[in-house]
Amino acid sequence: MKLLKIIAIPVIVCLFSLTLLQAQELQTPMPSPTGTITQLVGLTEVSISYSRPGVKGREIFGDLVPYGELWRTGANKSTTISFSKEVKLEGKYVPAGEYALFTIPDKQDWTVIISKDIGSGTSKYKMDDDVLRFKVMPRSLPEPVERLTFEIADITDESARIVLRWASTEISFGMTADTENQVMAQIDEIMDNEELKDANTFFRAAEYYFSNDEDTDQALEWITRAVELNPDAFWMLRLKSRIEAKLGDYKEAIETAQLSLKAAEKAGNQQYVQYNQEAIAEWQAKL
């Protein structure tokens, strides 16, 4: 038994030392760290995943990234771009899904390629897998960008721009989403189902119609239903007053705003108290 103990102790020490060495394994920064950006554009989620090489004093476009050759638009593996719903890129339809984002840089223009093949990189690229390709014009940056950077910029409910910056070059292309029709389809579906209709549903539908200059009479009908179901909701009363004012019925708008003001005072919401006070003064001047 003593011999077994003598043998076992060095083995345990050795195993402990190996574990300690593994735990202390040297970690260094990745040459091209991965990055992902995700953004909602209206109801459409847009996501870009890519590896981010650095300039590191090198000549990038025309040298490290040759002109006229297919580029995976990043390092390590193909950059991917995904859309949760159908979109348009530069006016051309792209179905919902995940795609490889290839480019062919050149001095005068770049070719942007949206490909169904997200796994093969450039080595097995086939034009048959293209979903879309289009040209964009590069722009010189006033200040160089060290690491390859994507941005989803100029975001509205219906559109955005996909922007790539690296070294002294920037390219971008437009994306549009069919947000209005998507919302309208949801509203129609919900309004046809009695079980789904509640005060908040009526409020949000009315708010969308009001904010997007849709049928104002329909918006008034829905917000009236919302207020009937939740008469102390000062934010709903506030919207009802604004819709009435939009229809030119300032007398009704003032009366509704006074109800909203009282409900906001009761709830201790001074911001809505002020909103209503200002609106009442504005609409009284129009009577």
C-alpha positions as CSV (number, residue, x, y, z in Angstrom):
1,M,0.0,0.0,0.0
2,K,2.9,2.4,0.8
3,L,4.4,1.8,-2.6
4,L,1.1,2.6,-4.3
5,K,0.8,5.9,-2.3
6,I,4.4,6.8,-3.3
7,I,3.6,6.2,-7.0
8,A,0.3,8.0,-6.8
9,I,1.6,11.3,-5.4
10,P,3.9,12.1,-8.3
11,V,1.1,11.2,-10.8
12,I,-1.3,13.6,-9.1
13,V,1.3,16.3,-8.9
14,C,2.0,15.8,-12.7
15,L,-1.7,16.0,-13.6
16,F,-2.1,19.1,-11.4
17,S,0.9,20.7,-13.2
18,L,-0.6,19.9,-16.6
19,T,-3.9,21.4,-15.6
20,L,-2.2,24.5,-14.3
21,L,-0.3,24.9,-17.6
22,Q,-3.5,24.5,-19.6
23,A,-5.2,27.1,-17.4
24,Q,-2.3,29.5,-18.0
25,E,-2.2,29.1,-21.8
26,L,-1.1,32.3,-23.4
27,Q,-3.9,34.3,-25.0
28,T,-3.2,37.0,-27.7
29,P,-5.5,39.2,-29.8
30,M,-6.9,37.7,-32.9
31,P,-5.3,39.2,-36.1
32,S,-8.8,39.6,-37.5
33,P,-11.4,39.6,-34.7
34,T,-14.9,38.6,-35.6
35,G,-17.7,41.1,-35.5
36,T,-21.5,41.1,-35.8
37,I,-24.0,43.9,-36.2
38,T,-27.7,43.5,-36.0
39,Q,-30.3,46.2,-36.6
40,L,-34.1,46.4,-37.0
41,V,-35.2,48.3,-40.0
42,G,-38.9,48.6,-39.5
43,L,-39.9,45.0,-38.8
44,T,-37.0,43.5,-40.7
45,E,-33.9,42.3,-38.8
46,V,-30.7,42.8,-40.7
47,S,-27.5,41.1,-39.5
48,I,-23.9,41.2,-40.8
49,S,-21.2,38.8,-39.5
50,Y,-17.6,39.3,-40.6
51,S,-13.9,39.1,-39.7
52,R,-12.2,42.5,-39.3
53,P,-8.6,42.6,-40.6
54,G,-6.5,45.7,-39.8
55,V,-4.5,47.9,-42.2
56,K,-1.3,47.5,-40.2
57,G,0.7,49.8,-42.5
58,R,-0.2,47.9,-45.6
59,E,-1.5,49.0,-49.0
60,I,-5.0,47.5,-49.0
61,F,-7.0,48.0,-52.2
62,G,-5.0,47.3,-55.4
63,D,-2.4,45.3,-53.4
64,L,-3.5,43.2,-50.4
65,V,-7.0,43.1,-52.0
66,P,-6.3,43.1,-55.7
67,Y,-8.4,45.1,-58.1
68,G,-10.7,43.1,-60.4
69,E,-10.7,39.9,-58.2
70,L,-13.4,38.3,-56.1
71,W,-13.0,39.2,-52.4
72,R,-14.8,37.6,-49.5
73,T,-15.2,41.1,-48.0
74,G,-13.3,40.3,-44.8
75,A,-10.8,37.8,-43.5
76,N,-10.8,34.1,-42.5
77,K,-14.2,33.3,-44.1
78,S,-17.0,34.9,-46.2
79,T,-18.8,37.8,-44.7
80,T,-22.5,37.0,-44.4
81,I,-25.6,39.2,-44.4
82,S,-29.1,38.1,-43.4
83,F,-32.6,39.5,-43.6
84,S,-35.5,38.2,-41.6
85,K,-38.0,39.4,-44.3
86,E,-37.8,40.1,-48.0
87,V,-36.0,43.3,-48.8
88,K,-34.8,45.3,-51.8
89,L,-31.1,46.0,-52.3
90,E,-30.5,48.9,-54.7
91,G,-34.1,48.4,-55.9
92,K,-33.9,44.7,-56.5
93,Y,-35.6,42.0,-54.5
94,V,-33.8,39.7,-52.2
95,P,-35.8,37.0,-50.3
96,A,-35.5,36.5,-46.6
97,G,-32.5,34.4,-45.6
98,E,-28.7,34.4,-45.0
99,Y,-26.2,35.1,-47.8
100,A,-22.5,35.5,-48.5
101,L,-21.6,39.1,-49.3
102,F,-18.8,39.1,-51.9
103,T,-17.3,42.1,-53.7
104,I,-15.0,42.8,-56.6
105,P,-13.2,46.0,-55.8
106,D,-11.9,48.2,-58.6
107,K,-10.6,51.8,-59.0
108,Q,-13.8,53.2,-60.7
109,D,-16.5,51.0,-59.2
110,W,-17.1,47.9,-57.1
111,T,-19.3,44.9,-57.8
112,V,-21.4,43.8,-54.9
113,I,-22.6,40.1,-55.0
114,I,-25.2,38.5,-52.9
115,S,-24.7,34.7,-53.0
116,K,-26.6,31.7,-51.7
117,D,-23.3,29.9,-51.0
118,I,-22.3,31.0,-47.6
119,G,-19.8,28.2,-46.8
120,S,-17.3,27.8,-49.7
121,G,-15.6,31.2,-49.7
122,T,-14.1,32.4,-53.0
123,S,-12.3,29.2,-53.9
124,K,-15.5,27.4,-55.0
125,Y,-17.5,30.5,-56.0
126,K,-20.1,29.9,-58.8
127,M,-22.0,32.6,-60.5
128,D,-25.0,30.3,-60.6
129,D,-25.3,30.9,-56.8
130,D,-25.7,34.6,-57.2
131,V,-29.0,36.0,-56.0
132,L,-28.1,39.5,-57.0
133,R,-25.1,41.6,-58.2
134,F,-24.9,45.4,-58.7
135,K,-22.3,48.2,-59.0
136,V,-21.5,50.9,-56.4
137,M,-19.1,53.8,-56.5
138,P,-16.3,53.9,-54.0
139,R,-15.6,57.0,-52.0
140,S,-12.3,58.3,-50.5
141,L,-12.4,58.8,-46.8
142,P,-10.8,62.0,-45.3
143,E,-9.4,59.8,-42.4
144,P,-8.3,56.2,-42.8
145,V,-10.1,53.4,-40.9
146,E,-7.7,50.9,-39.4
147,R,-10.1,47.9,-39.1
148,L,-12.6,46.8,-41.7
149,T,-16.0,48.1,-40.5
150,F,-19.5,47.6,-41.5
151,E,-22.3,49.9,-40.4
152,I,-26.1,50.0,-40.9
153,A,-26.7,53.7,-41.3
154,D,-29.4,56.3,-42.2
155,I,-32.1,54.1,-40.6
156,T,-35.8,54.8,-41.1
157,D,-38.9,52.5,-40.8
158,E,-38.6,51.7,-44.4
159,S,-34.9,51.9,-45.4
160,A,-31.2,51.9,-44.4
161,R,-27.8,52.0,-46.0
162,I,-25.2,49.2,-45.6
163,V,-21.8,50.9,-45.3
164,L,-18.3,49.3,-45.6
165,R,-15.2,51.3,-44.6
166,W,-11.6,50.2,-44.6
167,A,-8.3,52.0,-45.1
168,S,-9.2,55.1,-47.1
169,T,-12.2,53.7,-49.0
170,E,-15.9,53.6,-48.3
171,I,-18.7,51.9,-50.3
172,S,-22.4,51.8,-49.5
173,F,-25.7,50.5,-50.9
174,G,-29.3,51.1,-50.2
175,M,-31.8,48.6,-48.6
176,T,-35.5,49.0,-48.4
177,A,-38.1,47.0,-46.4
178,D,-41.8,46.7,-47.2
179,T,-42.7,47.8,-43.7
180,E,-46.0,49.5,-44.4
181,N,-47.5,46.5,-46.1
182,Q,-46.2,44.2,-43.4
183,V,-47.8,46.3,-40.7
184,M,-51.1,46.7,-42.7
185,A,-51.2,42.9,-43.1
186,Q,-50.8,42.4,-39.3
187,I,-53.5,45.0,-38.5
188,D,-55.9,43.3,-41.0
189,E,-55.3,39.9,-39.5
190,I,-55.7,41.1,-35.9
191,M,-58.8,43.1,-36.6
192,D,-60.4,40.0,-38.1
193,N,-59.9,38.1,-34.8
194,E,-62.0,39.2,-31.9
195,E,-59.8,37.4,-29.4
196,L,-56.8,39.5,-30.4
197,K,-58.5,42.9,-30.1
198,D,-57.9,44.7,-26.9
199,A,-57.2,48.4,-25.8
200,N,-53.5,48.2,-26.6
201,T,-54.1,46.7,-30.1
202,F,-56.6,49.4,-31.0
203,F,-54.2,52.1,-29.6
204,R,-51.2,50.8,-31.6
205,A,-53.1,50.5,-34.8
206,A,-54.6,54.0,-34.4
207,E,-51.1,55.4,-33.6
208,Y,-49.6,53.8,-36.7
209,Y,-52.4,55.2,-38.9
210,F,-52.0,58.6,-37.3
211,S,-48.2,58.7,-37.5
212,N,-48.1,57.5,-41.1
213,D,-50.9,59.6,-42.6
214,E,-53.2,56.7,-43.2
215,D,-57.0,56.8,-42.9
216,T,-57.5,59.3,-40.1
217,D,-61.3,58.4,-39.7
218,Q,-60.3,54.8,-39.1
219,A,-57.6,55.8,-36.6
220,L,-60.3,57.8,-34.7
221,E,-62.6,54.8,-34.7
222,W,-59.9,52.5,-33.3
223,I,-58.6,55.0,-30.6
224,T,-62.2,55.5,-29.5
225,R,-62.5,51.8,-29.0
226,A,-59.2,51.8,-27.0
227,V,-60.4,54.6,-24.7
228,E,-63.7,52.8,-24.1
229,L,-61.8,49.8,-22.9
230,N,-59.2,51.8,-20.9
231,P,-60.8,55.2,-20.0
232,D,-58.0,56.2,-17.5
233,A,-55.2,55.8,-20.0
234,F,-54.0,59.4,-20.4
235,W,-51.7,58.4,-23.3
236,M,-54.6,57.0,-25.2
237,L,-56.7,60.0,-24.5
238,R,-53.8,62.2,-25.7
239,L,-53.7,60.4,-29.0
240,K,-57.4,60.6,-29.4
241,S,-57.2,64.4,-29.0
242,R,-54.5,64.7,-31.6
243,I,-56.5,62.7,-34.1
244,E,-59.5,64.8,-33.5
245,A,-57.4,67.9,-34.0
246,K,-56.0,66.5,-37.2
247,L,-59.6,66.1,-38.4
248,G,-60.2,69.7,-37.6
249,D,-62.5,69.0,-34.7
250,Y,-60.8,71.3,-32.2
251,K,-63.7,71.5,-29.8
252,E,-63.7,67.7,-29.3
253,A,-59.9,67.7,-29.2
254,I,-59.9,70.2,-26.3
255,E,-62.4,68.2,-24.4
256,T,-60.5,65.0,-24.8
257,A,-57.2,66.7,-24.0
258,Q,-58.8,68.0,-20.7
259,L,-59.7,64.4,-19.8
260,S,-56.1,63.3,-20.6
261,L,-54.7,66.1,-18.5
262,K,-56.8,65.1,-15.5
263,A,-55.8,61.5,-15.9
264,A,-52.1,62.4,-16.2
265,E,-52.3,64.6,-13.1
266,K,-53.9,61.7,-11.2
267,A,-51.1,59.4,-12.4
268,G,-48.4,61.9,-11.5
269,N,-47.2,62.2,-15.1
270,Q,-46.1,65.8,-15.5
271,Q,-44.8,65.4,-19.0
272,Y,-48.3,64.5,-20.3
273,V,-49.8,67.3,-18.2
274,Q,-47.6,69.7,-20.1
275,Y,-48.3,68.1,-23.4
276,N,-52.0,68.6,-22.9
277,Q,-51.7,72.1,-21.5
278,E,-49.8,73.2,-24.6
279,A,-52.2,71.4,-27.0
280,I,-55.2,73.0,-25.3
281,A,-53.8,76.5,-25.6
282,E,-52.9,75.8,-29.3
283,W,-56.3,74.5,-30.2
284,Q,-58.3,77.1,-28.3
285,A,-56.5,79.7,-30.5
286,K,-58.0,78.0,-33.6
287,L,-61.6,78.1,-32.4
